[in-house]
Amino acid sequence: MNNEWEVFFVAGEPSGDLHAASLASELARLAPVKLTGAGGSRMREAGVITDFDSTNWGAMGVPEAIRKLPHLLLQHKRMVNLIRRRSPALLILVDFGAFNVRLAQAVRRTRPEQRIMYYFPPSSWRRRPRDWTFLHELVDVVATPFKWSAQQLSASGVCAHWVSHPVLERFSGREVPAEFRRTQDLPEGKPVIGLMPGSRKVERDCIGPQLLGAAQLLRDNLPEAHFLWSVWNAERPSRLDQRAAAIEYITPLTDSRTLILASDLVIAASGTATLECAAAVRPLIMVYRGTRATALQHRLVDLGTDYYAMPNIIANQPVVPELIQYDVNPQRLCREVLALYTDPSRYQQMRQELAAIRAELGAPGASRRAAELAVAVMTGGRELSPGRLTRPGEGVQ
């Protein structure tokens, strides 16, 4: 089609790939678009032509980021040149702030008229206030999943729209575990525990063996327990994934939604998975463990948050247990799971608190609202009111 708008996405991590894919699908329903950019398998499934495969761009901690820097600098230069040549109708940046903010700066220098939308702005999950004026100069509009993020951006003069969080599109909060267990031929009436070691290689390498060790210990205390193992890349399962699949009481799953909904509780690496559990109202234990270098970084660097689990950040209080670095070991994990699973009152209390957190995320339909905003930017985005805070359900004006 000659009248197609090209929309160029840049997502550099698995969670961004997932959210960008949902947004791309909604955009394709709303307008005649050609979807291109940098992304992974989920974006490709949504019809995005990935000029850059960003599957392994994400890093955990400063040391890994430094190792990947030369490659990312090369991709950055290639991308700026490609955007200048193609002149897409809209550039959509999805999270991945260390790369995307610099990309926006470079694009603004080489093509000042380029319309830019930021979806999931940098560190949108952090509650601590900061000055976002620099972002006002770089992008035309921001679509953010968190209310406090939109308020901070708006206060800095940024055209900020709170669209709610897209995890709500995948979970109603009322799903019954038994229904999802039947789809996987899982045992009825027995404990089912989800194991989600993360999406980055380094965290899977550091967390995965601890989860498998915990599963073995838990079987000694809960002989009927069954475990679901999250496989991030079904096309290239790791040795750890193969090891988990060979254990008779572990079922590997590639769909995180089914894994969470079929589980009584989940042990999840910090990040989007913890928010998915909250959206599903599924009790969880959050884990964060990296290399010795990231452990040192954790001790020396203020990460700008009092909590690490997204449910705790949203509630601004400790709703779910957080195990950090060397506390993530089979013995401690086993104790935490047993303490939660065998205490019905604590288990139900956590469910109630997670339901309240889910309500704080807004209303389902984030991808649709973000897509409507993207179309508005392409058709007249310069007229969108800077600093105006919209709320889920208001629509785009």
N, C-alpha and C positions, 0 to 999 in steps of 0.2 A: 504494500500500500504506500502510495506516495505521500499521503497525509499523515503518516505515523509520526508520533513524537518519540524521540529516543530518550529513555530514562536510564541513566548510568548509575548503578548501585556500587557502593564500596562497603563490604562487610568483611572483617578480618578475623573473626572468631566464630566458633560453632554456634553460640547463642545468637550472634548477629546474623548468621546464615539462616537460622530458623525464622527469626523475626522478619528479615528482609524477604524471605520466600513468601510468607503470608501477605506482606504488603504488596509484593509483585503480583500475586494472584488477584488481589482486590483491584489493583490498578488496571490489570488486563480486562476486568469486567466493566470498568468505568469508562475507559477511553481507548482509542486506537494507539497503542504504544508498542515500541520495540524495546525490549528489556535487555540491557547489557551490563557489563561491569566486572567486579571482582567478588567472588563468592565460592561456595562449596556445593556439595551434592544436593542439598535441599533447594537451593536457588535454581540449580539446573532442572530439577524436577518441576519447578514452578514455571519453567519456560524462559529463564534468564540465560542469555548467551554469555558465559563467563570468559571474557578475554584474559582474565587472570584467575588462576585457581588459588584461593587464599586458605585452603584447608589447613595448612600447617603454619600460618602466619602468626597465630597467637602465641604468647609466651607467658610463663609463670615466674615472676621474679626478675630482678635486674640482670643476673648472670645469663639467663637464657635469652633475655631480650637483646643483650649485647652480642651474643652469638648470631642472632638472626638479623642484626642491624644491616650488614652489607647487602644481603639479599633484598631487604625491604627498601633500602635506599635506591637500589636499581629499579625495583618495581615502581617506586614513587616517581622517579624520573620518566619512566616509560608511560606511566598513567597520565601525568601532566601533559605530555606531548600528545597522547591519544585524545584526551579531552579537548585540547586546543584544536586538533584537526577535525574532530567530529562535531564539535559544538552541540552537545546534547541539549534538549529542551530543559532538562532538569538533572542535576547531580544530587543523588541522595546518599548521604553519609550515615552509616549505621554503627553507632558505638565506636570502639577501636580508636579512642581519642588520640593517643600518641602519634598515630599515623594520619588519621583523618583531619585533625586540626591543621597539621602542617600541609596536608594536601589542599585544604581550603585556602590557606594562605598563598600557596604557590599558584593555584588556579585564579585567585583574585588578582594576582600580579600580572599574569599572562593573558587572562580573559576576564576583565572586570565586570562585564555584562552577564556572565554566567549566573544562572539562577541555581541556588543551592539550598537544599533542605537537610536539616540534621534530624535523624530519627534516633532516639536513645542518645541524647547528648552526653559528652564526657562526664563520667562520675555522677550521673543523674541520681544514683542511689544514695549519695552522701547527704546527710542532713545538715552538716555544718555549713553556714552561709559563706559565700564568697562572691567576689565581684566578677560578673560574667560579661562586662562591657565589651571585652575583646571579641566575644562571639557575635555580638550585634554587628560588628564590622565585617564579619566573615560570611555569614549566612543570611538568607532572606527570611527563613522561618524555622522554628524548632518544634518538633512533635515529641513530647516527653511522656513516659509512662507513670510518673509520680507527681502527685499534687505539689509537694514541697519544692520539687525541682522547677516546676512551672512558675511558682511564686517567686523563687529566687531569680530566675531568668527574667521574668516580667519586671521585677524591681530594677534590673540592670538595663532596661530598655529593649530587651530582646522580644521579638514577636513570638511568644511562647504559647503553645496549645497543649493542654493536658488531654491526652487521648485515652487514658487508662492503660492497663498492661495487657498485651496480647495473650498471656498465659490463660486469661479468663476465657478465651475462645476455645480452649482445648479441654476445659474442665467445668462441669456445672456445679460441682460441690455436693451433688446428691447421688453420685454413682455408688453402686453396691459392689463390693469386692467379689462376691460370689459369681456375679455375671461375667466378670473378666477372667476369673479363674477357669470357668468352664471353657472359654475360648482357647485356653492354653493347656487343657487337660490336667489342671492342677488339683491336688487333693482338697476335698471339702472338709471344713471343720478343723483344719490344722493350721498352725502358725505359718504365715508367709511373710518373709522379710525381704525387702528390696535392697539391693546393693548397687550404688551408683558412684563409681570411683572417679567420675569427671570425664571431660572431653579432651583435655590436653594430654599429650603423651607423658610429660613429666609428672603430672599429678596422678595419672593412672599407674605409672611405674612406682610411685611412692605410696599411694593409698591402696591400690588394688591388692597387693599381697597381704596387707593388714586386714582387709575385709575378708579375704579367703580364710585367713587364720582365725578370725572372729567367728566365721560360719562354722568352722570345725569345732570350736569350743562351745558354741551355742547348741550344736547337735548333742553334745554330752549332757546338757541341761534340759534341752527341749528336743528329745529324740525324733519327734514327728515333724519338726520344723522343716520347711522348704524355703529355698532362696531363689530370687530372681536377679540375674546379673545383667547389667546394662552394657551392651556392645555398641560403641559409638559408630564405628565404621564397619558395616556389614560386608562391604566389598573387600576390605583388607583387615580381617580380624587379627589382633595381635596374639603373641604367644600366651599372654596372660588370659585373653579371651578364650583361647583354645584350651588352656589349662582349666578354666572355670567350667567350660562346656563338658569336659570329661568327667566331672564330679556328678555322681548320680542324683544328689539332692539339690543340684543347682540347674536352673533353666535359664539359658541366655535369651535375651530379648533385645531387639533393636529399637522398638517403639517405647520411649520413656513414658508415654501416657498410659499404655497398658500396664507397664511395670508398676507404676505408682498406684494405679487404681486397683490392681490385683493384690496389693500388699497390705498387711495390717499396719506395718510401720516401715520406714525407710532409713537407711544410713546413706546420706548424700553428701558429696563434695560441695564445698561452698560455691555459690553461683546460682544460675537460673534454676537448677534442679530443686533447690530449697524453696524457691518461690512457686514452682510447680506443685510441690507437696502442699504448700499453704493453700493454693487455689483448689486443690483436690480435697482439702481438709483431712490430710493424711499425716498422722504424727511422724516425727522424724528426729534424727540425730545428725547434726552437721559436723563434717570433718574437714580439716584443712591441714595438709602436710606436703612439704616439698623437700628439696635437697638441703644439705647442710648450709649451703650458701643462702637459700631463701629463709632458713631458720634464723641465720644471723641477721638478715635483712629485717625479719619480723621483730627481732629484739631491738634493733637500732633505729628503725624508721617509723615515724608516726604515719599510719595509713589513713588518717583522717576519719576514723570511725570508732565508736565504742564497741560495736558488735560486728560479726562477720557473716552470720546467717541472715539472709534477706528478711525472713519473718521477724527476727529480732530488731533489725534496722527499722522496719516499718512500724512495729509496735513501740519501738524505743525502750524496750525492756526485754529481759531474758525469758522468752517463751519456750524456745527449744534448746537442748544442750548443745554447746559448742566445744568440740575437742580440737585442740590446735597442736600442730607439729608432733612432738614425741608422745603426747597423750593419745595419739591415734595409734593404738597397738591392740592386738587381739584381746588381751586380758581386760583392758579398760573398756573396749567396745562391748565385750560380752557382758560386763557388769551393767553398763548403761542400758543396753537393750533389755536385759532381764528386769532391771529396776522399773523401766517404763511399761513393758509388756505385762508384768505380773502385778501391777498396781492399777486396777480399773479406775479408781477415782482420779489418779494423776493422768491416766490415758484420756479420759473423757474431758478433763479440764483443759488439756492441750488441744483437743479437738475444738472445744468452744472458743479458745483463744485464737486458733487458726481460722475459724469461721469469721471472727471479728476482723482479722487481718485481711482476709479475702475481701470483705466489704470495703476496706480502705483502698483497694486497688481500683475502684470505680466500677463501671458497667462494661459488660462484654461488647466487643465491636471495635477494639482499638485499631486493627488493621484497616478496617473500612474507613474509620474516621481519618486515619493518616493518609489513606489513598485519596479521599476527598480533598484533604488539605494539599496534597501534591498536585492534583488537577487544578485547584485554585491558584497555586503558585505559577503553574505553566500558562494559565489563561489570564492572569492578572495579579500575580503574586506581589508585585511592588506596591499594590494598594492595600495589602493586609496591614492592619493596625499594629505598629510596633508596641510591644509592652502590654498588649491586651491578653488577658488570661482567659482562655475558654475552658469549659468543663465538658466531660463526656456527655454526649446527648444534645449539646447546644447546636452542633453543626458548625460549618465554616461560613463566615461572612466575608 
